[in-house]
Amino acid sequence: MITPTVGRIVWFYTDGIGTSEYRNEKAAIVTRVWNDRMVNLCVFDDTGATPKTSVPLVQPEDEKPAGEYCAWMPYQVVKASGSESGEKAAGSQTI
């Protein structure tokens, strides 16, 4: 489970075409957190920004719902698992 906070970036999805030529994810910023699975967003696409309220936030272990929802980007899921780059924890290396 990744805890959402205001200002985090997520991908926003709608029911639509999802091919290699047109991807249906849009960049979005979390503007309000209702709980770990419900947020308000400012969604950005090629025409500008659109507010969205009460958007389901799909956690990595959740199934994707029909309709509009948002989800963490792949690098955020990997980072949350602690294996983003193989870096050692601060203070664990000898200098």
N, C-alpha and C positions, 0 to 999 in steps of 0.2 A: 504494500500500500504506500503510495506517495501522497503526502499531505499537500493539498493545494494551498497556495497563498497568492494574495493580490500581486500582480505584476509578472507572474510566471507565464511563459509562452506554452501554448498547447496547439494541437491541430484540431480544427473544427471540420466535421463531416456532415454531409447531407445525403439523402437518398438521391443518387444521381449516377452519371456515367463515371466509371473509374477505369480508364484504359491507360496504356502507356503514353498515349498522346494527350490525354486530358486527365489529370489527377483531381479528385474531388476534395482533397484536403485543402484547407485554407489556414493561414496563420491567424492566431487569436491570442489576445492578452486577457488574463483573468482579471476582472474588475471587482468582483465580489465573490466571497466564498459562503455558501449556505451550509455545506457540510462536505465531507470527503468525496461525495459523489454528485454534487450539484453546485454549479457556479454560474455567474453572469460573465459575459464575454464582450469584448470589442473585436469583431471579426474583420480581417483585412482581405480584400481580393483585388482584382485588377481595376475595379471601379471605385474603390475607396473603403471606408470603414462602416460597419453596421453593428449596432448593439444587439445582443441576444441575451435574454433573461431565462433563468432556471434551465440551464442546459445540463443534461446528464454528463458527468465526467466518468468515462470508462477507465477503471483501474486495470493494471496489467493482468490481473487474475479474473476479470469480468468478461462476460460475453458481450458482444456489440449489439446494441438495440437497433430497432428499425427507426427511421426518421433522423432527426438532428441529434448529434452528440459530439463530445470532444474527447480527446485522448492524449496521453503523453506521447512525445516524439520518441523514436527508438533510442536515441542517445540518452534521454532522460531515464528511461527504464533500465538501461545498462548501467548508468551511473548510480542509480539507486541501489542496484545489486552489489555495488562496490567493486566492479571489475571493468571500469571504463577504460583505463589505459595501462594497467599493470603497475602504476606508480606505487611506491612504498609510502606508508603512512608517515606524516611529519614526525621527526624526531627518532625515526627507526633506522636511519642510515648513519654510518660513521663517516665523518668528514676528514 
